[in-house]
Amino acid sequence: MLIFKLAFRNLFRNTRRTVLTSLLISSSLIVLILVDGLMHGMTNVMVGGITHTLEGEAQVARKGFRNDFEVEYTIDDPASVISQLEENKTLEGFGPRVIIGGMIASSYNTTGSLVYGVDAKQELKVSRISEAIIEGQYLSGEPREILIGKPMAELLEVELGDRLIITAATVDTNEITQELFRLSGIFEFGPEEMDKNLVFINLVKAQSVLGMQDNLHQIALRFMDPEDAKNKELPLFKQLTNEENEALGWLDLQPSIGAMIEMAGFSTAIVGAILFLLTSLGVINSMFMSIYERIYEFGVAKAIGTTPRQIIQLVLFEALLLALISCVFGLVIGYFLGDYFSIHGIPMGKMEVSGVLLDGNMYTQLMLYQFVNFPIYVTLLTLAAAIYPARFASRIVPTEALQRAL
Amino acid sequence: MTNLIETRDLCRTFGTEETKVTALDHVSIDIEEGEFTAIIGPSGSGKTTLLHLIGGLDEPNSGSVMLSGSNIADMSGNQLSDFRRDHIGFIFQAYNLIPVLSAEENIEYIMLLQGLGAAERKKRVKEMLAMVELEGLGDRRPSHLSGGQQQRVAVARAMASNPDIILADEPTANLDSKTGISLLEVMRDLNQQQNMTFVFSTHDEKIMERATRLIYLHDGKVEQDERK
């Protein structure tokens, strides 16, 4: 208890220095929490953007289909696959699709497009097509409905209700076929590539127009727990993957995003390392100042029988108290700032990353480990930084130190 | 009587080859248990250096110091600290109390190092404060005590561990005459009642008058050693 008192009182002997050092330590903790929270927030937006916009958290497709969207690469035994998906309890939903390249023409213009035939009802669970509608309405199942992006509507100079003709090659006979649709909705996902090129029609209509019977090109999956999609060893993936078909999570479907997430973690580590280095220097400087100021006291303490080990313990105890006080302060401020930015966001301007539009604000995501692990790291760092000054104090020669008292 | 302190051919120099100063030059003395010894001499004669070497606060260039039959040169840093804690009490000219601890806590500190229990520490602190006539002032920090009171606390701290030897470096130098005499009386009583060994380095005639032995140092050498 006396050692605690001694350490505590020593700490507040020079309040200004202790407060400044504490601010340095707590600021590091706050910045670390915010940077990590921001990285998580950004990653979530990116992953959410990819998985929830259209791609799904995972996909089932014929092997090779993803490479060049060859129409004849349809899922092998789609009925069996769908039956397995329907029985799986880990899935929140799945969306069967056909995807085919074609021409779309209005009375005024023509452009190339990637036509998605989707099941209007099931698609609601895996993508945000319905949320992206800015004019008209989402698919209801009526055969001649068609959704196009805003830039495509401008290019084709069409409005809701106008006629559009899709021209494509049929899958069964490879003959050119044309089908008339009426524009029922205009969407805007954000990324221009999507809004300029994608077209959505009803699945059954697409299958009939393209002569596909019940065949499918792709089934997008959405899990109850999004973490399942990251698991390459997921039983469902193994169950659905065979010689013909493959089931892959978004990390495999979008390896560039996986690399970016790794980079985000790496960036946090670099920021943390820089902060830790600066904080260490601050702590070392502060502890040395504190030791130099009372060097004669250490001399006296050693003279009356304090062992070098006990001197080290005392200095480390002071550092521990400093770290704990700083962590409490840092956690409180970090929580309130993190919470504020998780609601209001930090204005960053609009940017598109890997085809995902990040809107104007970046939101932090606070997680428990930031409030448990980071303070532990900061405390250990403060203690590590105090080891050198502590060893210096323990090696003070009493006679030299005592001369300073005279 | 047994020798509590034995120094043999103690030599201590400071500075580089060019600026070498010889503080002690082959000093050999024996101090018996219960002696009230004053090491006297002009400034720079080596009094404080001798006291520091006896207390193991400094290392000699050559020669040896035996305390209670143990050669302190054979002790590690931690062993020497433990030895000082249990066998030697120090009193310094500048009091050197720990400023952030109260008088009581300064006295208690050394007993904490000894590992005594809280109840025993409190009891002994009370006794020590009574011994140096500072009852009621135990909760004051050094900055709220006079020089004389601080030196009394320093004496109590030195006594708290129940040491064999008290080494006092100019303990009355910063005190007025009356306070100095009063403090000396406290130490003399302890010497006589508890047979505690005191070694002073001093210029103070009051200490010389009360000392049972005077060792006169000059230019680092023992010039005279007189038992009264």
Boltz contact constraints between the chains, C-beta under 6 A:
constraints:
  - contact:
      token1: [A, 2]
      token2: [B, 112]
      max_distance: 6.0
  - contact:
      token1: [A, 9]
      token2: [B, 100]
      max_distance: 6.0
  - contact:
      token1: [A, 10]
      token2: [B, 100]
      max_distance: 6.0
  - contact:
      token1: [A, 297]
      token2: [B, 98]
      max_distance: 6.0
  - contact:
      token1: [A, 300]
      token2: [B, 96]
      max_distance: 6.0
  - contact:
      token1: [A, 303]
      token2: [B, 57]
      max_distance: 6.0
  - contact:
      token1: [A, 303]
      token2: [B, 90]
      max_distance: 6.0
  - contact:
      token1: [A, 304]
      token2: [B, 90]
      max_distance: 6.0
  - contact:
      token1: [A, 304]
      token2: [B, 110]
      max_distance: 6.0
  - contact:
      token1: [A, 305]
      token2: [B, 81]
      max_distance: 6.0
  - contact:
      token1: [A, 305]
      token2: [B, 84]
      max_distance: 6.0
  - contact:
      token1: [A, 305]
      token2: [B, 85]
      max_distance: 6.0
  - contact:
      token1: [A, 305]
      token2: [B, 113]
      max_distance: 6.0
  - contact:
      token1: [A, 306]
      token2: [B, 113]
      max_distance: 6.0
  - contact:
      token1: [A, 307]
      token2: [B, 78]
      max_distance: 6.0
  - contact:
      token1: [A, 307]
      token2: [B, 81]
      max_distance: 6.0
  - contact:
      token1: [A, 308]
      token2: [B, 77]
      max_distance: 6.0
  - contact:
      token1: [A, 398]
      token2: [B, 57]
      max_distance: 6.0
  - contact:
      token1: [A, 399]
      token2: [B, 52]
      max_distance: 6.0
  - contact:
      token1: [A, 399]
      token2: [B, 57]
      max_distance: 6.0
  - contact:
      token1: [A, 399]
      token2: [B, 58]
      max_distance: 6.0
  - contact:
      token1: [A, 405]
      token2: [B, 94]
      max_distance: 6.0
  - contact:
      token1: [A, 405]
      token2: [B, 96]
      max_distance: 6.0
  - contact:
      token1: [A, 406]
      token2: [B, 94]
      max_distance: 6.0
